[in-house]
Amino acid sequence: MLSNSYRTRVNALAVIASGAFGGANLFIGLSMGVYWLSLSPTDFAAQFFPQFSNFLYTIMPLFLLMPVGLILSARLDWGAPESRRNWVIALWLYLAVSLITLFFHMPLNVRLAAAVGSPVADTLSFYTGIALVGPVGNENAGTIRTLWLLGHIPRVIITLAIPIYALRALTTAQEGQS
């Protein structure tokens, strides 16, 4: 039988990583979004990728740790149907945000990286094949900014829902043990 301290650590990882990831996405959407909207489209295209690269070092570890905590927690509560249901919803939400990131935001990010001559654009050039837009230029930078920010809205909503379902899973698990 697993110790309660293991369960506590795994559950804490699930809740803290998902909550921090949700908060980081909210920050990006609100704080950075408002800032990017204050820039001219050309300045946005010039500044986005260097800024994105800076907060990627914070958000990526959270993105990678979150499924570890969610999967391990779900595994611990697999025998409790109501708790399992909440963990599974949280995992489906993680999958949804992952798909939005991979198929919507990454292609736009790669296009914006190419606009500033970043070698990342060459390394991840396969994303340009699925991008909704062509290369970023002065004439379409405003449209790309709008697309990026509008596409970020569902990410924020989804990432804020993940820790809610994780907490619901914990609550139902504790109620089942009482």
Helices and strands as residue ranges (DSSP letters): H 4-27, I 28-32, H 33-38, H 41-76, H 81-100, I 101-105, H 106-115, H 119-123, G 125-130, H 141-177
